[in-house]
Amino acid sequence: MIRLILVFILLALALSFFLQNQDQEVTLRYFFGLKSAETRVYVPILSGFVIGLLVASILLFPPWIRGRIELRRKTKQLQEAQAELEQLRETERGVEPDQAPPPAGDDGPPA
């Protein structure tokens, strides 16, 4: 929840920056003396933000997939262990796994 609030605050600050600097123009100077045409100041900043999001997504996607696969594997193992435990409990009580336990509270014929 706190992360969500921080993201909204960051987006609001970025939006206010973009709105206040719509008329400002900059010229980007690259290596080896290359220059770009004049562009609005928010375009390179927004481009850097989008590129950063893409790189972070690409770098975080494989570990996320591995985590999901591991979670699925562990869940399946847990379900199998629980089924085996229930089967062992029923066998220990002397009840066959296919038979249902007798209903509770039925002690025999009424007196």
C-alpha atoms as an extended CHARMM CRD file, in Angstrom:
* protein
*
       111  EXT
         1         1  MET       CA              0.0000000000        0.0000000000        0.0000000000  PROA      1               0.0000000000
         2         2  ILE       CA              2.8300000000        2.3780000000        0.8440000000  PROA      2               0.0000000000
         3         3  ARG       CA              4.5210000000        1.5700000000       -2.4690000000  PROA      3               0.0000000000
         4         4  LEU       CA              1.3410000000        2.3790000000       -4.3340000000  PROA      4               0.0000000000
         5         5  ILE       CA              1.0680000000        5.7390000000       -2.5870000000  PROA      5               0.0000000000
         6         6  LEU       CA              4.7090000000        6.5150000000       -3.3860000000  PROA      6               0.0000000000
         7         7  VAL       CA              4.1920000000        5.6040000000       -7.0470000000  PROA      7               0.0000000000
         8         8  PHE       CA              1.1700000000        7.9180000000       -7.2610000000  PROA      8               0.0000000000
         9         9  ILE       CA              3.1370000000       10.7550000000       -5.6360000000  PROA      9               0.0000000000
        10        10  LEU       CA              6.0180000000       10.2090000000       -8.0690000000  PROA      10              0.0000000000
        11        11  LEU       CA              3.6560000000       10.1760000000      -11.0440000000  PROA      11              0.0000000000
        12        12  ALA       CA              1.9470000000       13.3580000000       -9.8360000000  PROA      12              0.0000000000
        13        13  LEU       CA              5.3070000000       15.1250000000       -9.4740000000  PROA      13              0.0000000000
        14        14  ALA       CA              6.3880000000       13.9660000000      -12.9310000000  PROA      14              0.0000000000
        15        15  LEU       CA              3.1150000000       15.1080000000      -14.4510000000  PROA      15              0.0000000000
        16        16  SER       CA              3.4300000000       18.5300000000      -12.8380000000  PROA      16              0.0000000000
        17        17  PHE       CA              7.0150000000       18.7850000000      -14.1510000000  PROA      17              0.0000000000
        18        18  PHE       CA              5.8820000000       17.9210000000      -17.6740000000  PROA      18              0.0000000000
        19        19  LEU       CA              3.0140000000       20.4040000000      -17.5550000000  PROA      19              0.0000000000
        20        20  GLN       CA              5.1790000000       23.2400000000      -16.2340000000  PROA      20              0.0000000000
        21        21  ASN       CA              7.9040000000       22.6970000000      -18.8370000000  PROA      21              0.0000000000
        22        22  GLN       CA              5.8710000000       22.1870000000      -21.9950000000  PROA      22              0.0000000000
        23        23  ASP       CA              7.2900000000       25.2270000000      -23.7260000000  PROA      23              0.0000000000
        24        24  GLN       CA             10.9430000000       24.6320000000      -22.7710000000  PROA      24              0.0000000000
        25        25  GLU       CA             13.1020000000       23.2690000000      -25.5840000000  PROA      25              0.0000000000
        26        26  VAL       CA             16.5040000000       21.6100000000      -25.3590000000  PROA      26              0.0000000000
        27        27  THR       CA             19.1720000000       20.4000000000      -27.7400000000  PROA      27              0.0000000000
        28        28  LEU       CA             20.7130000000       17.0550000000      -26.8700000000  PROA      28              0.0000000000
        29        29  ARG       CA             24.4690000000       16.7240000000      -27.3730000000  PROA      29              0.0000000000
        30        30  TYR       CA             25.6900000000       13.1870000000      -27.8970000000  PROA      30              0.0000000000
        31        31  PHE       CA             29.2040000000       11.7640000000      -28.0330000000  PROA      31              0.0000000000
        32        32  PHE       CA             31.5280000000       12.6690000000      -30.9350000000  PROA      32              0.0000000000
        33        33  GLY       CA             29.9050000000       16.0840000000      -31.4060000000  PROA      33              0.0000000000
        34        34  LEU       CA             26.5240000000       14.7980000000      -32.5810000000  PROA      34              0.0000000000
        35        35  LYS       CA             23.5040000000       16.9670000000      -31.7930000000  PROA      35              0.0000000000
        36        36  SER       CA             19.7740000000       16.3830000000      -32.0280000000  PROA      36              0.0000000000
        37        37  ALA       CA             17.1310000000       18.7800000000      -33.2290000000  PROA      37              0.0000000000
        38        38  GLU       CA             15.5020000000       20.8920000000      -30.5600000000  PROA      38              0.0000000000
        39        39  THR       CA             12.8530000000       19.0030000000      -28.6560000000  PROA      39              0.0000000000
        40        40  ARG       CA             10.6460000000       19.6240000000      -25.6510000000  PROA      40              0.0000000000
        41        41  VAL       CA             12.4300000000       19.0420000000      -22.3290000000  PROA      41              0.0000000000
        42        42  TYR       CA             10.0310000000       16.3390000000      -21.1540000000  PROA      42              0.0000000000
        43        43  VAL       CA             10.5720000000       14.1130000000      -24.2130000000  PROA      43              0.0000000000
        44        44  PRO       CA             14.1050000000       12.9240000000      -23.3080000000  PROA      44              0.0000000000
        45        45  ILE       CA             13.1300000000       12.5450000000      -19.6370000000  PROA      45              0.0000000000
        46        46  LEU       CA             10.0220000000       10.5520000000      -20.4870000000  PROA      46              0.0000000000
        47        47  SER       CA             12.0230000000        8.4690000000      -22.9890000000  PROA      47              0.0000000000
        48        48  GLY       CA             14.5980000000        7.6390000000      -20.3230000000  PROA      48              0.0000000000
        49        49  PHE       CA             11.8290000000        6.6390000000      -17.9200000000  PROA      49              0.0000000000
        50        50  VAL       CA             10.1880000000        4.3350000000      -20.4800000000  PROA      50              0.0000000000
        51        51  ILE       CA             13.5230000000        2.7570000000      -21.4380000000  PROA      51              0.0000000000
        52        52  GLY       CA             14.2560000000        2.1760000000      -17.7480000000  PROA      52              0.0000000000
        53        53  LEU       CA             10.8780000000        0.4780000000      -17.2860000000  PROA      53              0.0000000000
        54        54  LEU       CA             11.5210000000       -1.7710000000      -20.2710000000  PROA      54              0.0000000000
        55        55  VAL       CA             15.0040000000       -2.7700000000      -19.0880000000  PROA      55              0.0000000000
        56        56  ALA       CA             13.7580000000       -3.4470000000      -15.5510000000  PROA      56              0.0000000000
        57        57  SER       CA             10.8720000000       -5.5430000000      -16.8990000000  PROA      57              0.0000000000
        58        58  ILE       CA             13.1860000000       -7.5860000000      -19.1010000000  PROA      58              0.0000000000
        59        59  LEU       CA             15.6240000000       -8.1760000000      -16.2390000000  PROA      59              0.0000000000
        60        60  LEU       CA             12.9290000000       -9.1020000000      -13.6860000000  PROA      60              0.0000000000
        61        61  PHE       CA             10.7820000000      -11.3180000000      -15.9220000000  PROA      61              0.0000000000
        62        62  PRO       CA             12.8950000000      -14.5470000000      -15.8410000000  PROA      62              0.0000000000
        63        63  PRO       CA             13.2170000000      -14.6670000000      -12.0210000000  PROA      63              0.0000000000
        64        64  TRP       CA              9.4810000000      -14.0050000000      -11.7100000000  PROA      64              0.0000000000
        65        65  ILE       CA              8.6970000000      -16.9180000000      -14.0520000000  PROA      65              0.0000000000
        66        66  ARG       CA             11.0970000000      -19.2000000000      -12.1350000000  PROA      66              0.0000000000
        67        67  GLY       CA              9.3870000000      -18.2250000000       -8.8860000000  PROA      67              0.0000000000
        68        68  ARG       CA              5.9370000000      -19.0160000000      -10.2980000000  PROA      68              0.0000000000
        69        69  ILE       CA              7.1320000000      -22.4260000000      -11.5280000000  PROA      69              0.0000000000
        70        70  GLU       CA              8.7000000000      -23.2020000000       -8.1440000000  PROA      70              0.0000000000
        71        71  LEU       CA              5.5280000000      -22.1170000000       -6.3460000000  PROA      71              0.0000000000
        72        72  ARG       CA              3.4340000000      -24.4050000000       -8.5320000000  PROA      72              0.0000000000
        73        73  ARG       CA              5.8320000000      -27.2960000000       -7.8990000000  PROA      73              0.0000000000
        74        74  LYS       CA              5.7930000000      -26.7620000000       -4.1250000000  PROA      74              0.0000000000
        75        75  THR       CA              1.9900000000      -26.4690000000       -4.0600000000  PROA      75              0.0000000000
        76        76  LYS       CA              1.6730000000      -29.7730000000       -5.8990000000  PROA      76              0.0000000000
        77        77  GLN       CA              4.1260000000      -31.4420000000       -3.4920000000  PROA      77              0.0000000000
        78        78  LEU       CA              2.1560000000      -30.0790000000       -0.5210000000  PROA      78              0.0000000000
        79        79  GLN       CA             -1.1310000000      -31.3890000000       -1.8880000000  PROA      79              0.0000000000
        80        80  GLU       CA              0.4140000000      -34.8290000000       -2.4840000000  PROA      80              0.0000000000
        81        81  ALA       CA              1.8650000000      -34.8780000000        1.0510000000  PROA      81              0.0000000000
        82        82  GLN       CA             -1.5010000000      -33.8800000000        2.5500000000  PROA      82              0.0000000000
        83        83  ALA       CA             -3.2840000000      -36.6290000000        0.6080000000  PROA      83              0.0000000000
        84        84  GLU       CA             -0.7050000000      -39.1830000000        1.7610000000  PROA      84              0.0000000000
        85        85  LEU       CA             -1.0260000000      -37.9990000000        5.3710000000  PROA      85              0.0000000000
        86        86  GLU       CA             -4.8130000000      -38.3430000000        5.2510000000  PROA      86              0.0000000000
        87        87  GLN       CA             -4.4860000000      -41.8160000000        3.7750000000  PROA      87              0.0000000000
        88        88  LEU       CA             -2.0640000000      -42.8340000000        6.5330000000  PROA      88              0.0000000000
        89        89  ARG       CA             -4.3930000000      -41.4600000000        9.2320000000  PROA      89              0.0000000000
        90        90  GLU       CA             -7.3190000000      -43.4150000000        7.8300000000  PROA      90              0.0000000000
        91        91  THR       CA             -5.2160000000      -46.5870000000        7.6460000000  PROA      91              0.0000000000
        92        92  GLU       CA             -4.0650000000      -46.0990000000       11.2540000000  PROA      92              0.0000000000
        93        93  ARG       CA             -7.6630000000      -45.8070000000       12.4610000000  PROA      93              0.0000000000
        94        94  GLY       CA             -8.4540000000      -49.1020000000       10.7630000000  PROA      94              0.0000000000
        95        95  VAL       CA            -10.6760000000      -47.5230000000        8.1710000000  PROA      95              0.0000000000
        96        96  GLU       CA            -10.0650000000      -48.4320000000        4.5720000000  PROA      96              0.0000000000
        97        97  PRO       CA             -9.4200000000      -45.3670000000        2.4230000000  PROA      97              0.0000000000
        98        98  ASP       CA            -12.4640000000      -46.2000000000        0.2580000000  PROA      98              0.0000000000
        99        99  GLN       CA            -14.8490000000      -46.4520000000        3.2280000000  PROA      99              0.0000000000
       100       100  ALA       CA            -16.3940000000      -43.4290000000        4.8240000000  PROA      100             0.0000000000
       101       101  PRO       CA            -16.0840000000      -43.0640000000        8.6230000000  PROA      101             0.0000000000
       102       102  PRO       CA            -19.2810000000      -43.8040000000       10.6060000000  PROA      102             0.0000000000
       103       103  PRO       CA            -21.4880000000      -40.7900000000       11.3190000000  PROA      103             0.0000000000
       104       104  ALA       CA            -20.7940000000      -39.0980000000       14.6230000000  PROA      104             0.0000000000
       105       105  GLY       CA            -23.3980000000      -39.3780000000       17.3820000000  PROA      105             0.0000000000
       106       106  ASP       CA            -24.9500000000      -42.6350000000       16.1380000000  PROA      106             0.0000000000
       107       107  ASP       CA            -24.3050000000      -44.9750000000       19.0960000000  PROA      107             0.0000000000
       108       108  GLY       CA            -26.8260000000      -47.6430000000       18.2090000000  PROA      108             0.0000000000
       109       109  PRO       CA            -30.5420000000      -48.2570000000       18.7100000000  PROA      109             0.0000000000
       110       110  PRO       CA            -32.4310000000      -45.9240000000       21.0380000000  PROA      110             0.0000000000
       111       111  ALA       CA            -33.1750000000      -47.2650000000       24.5250000000  PROA      111             0.0000000000
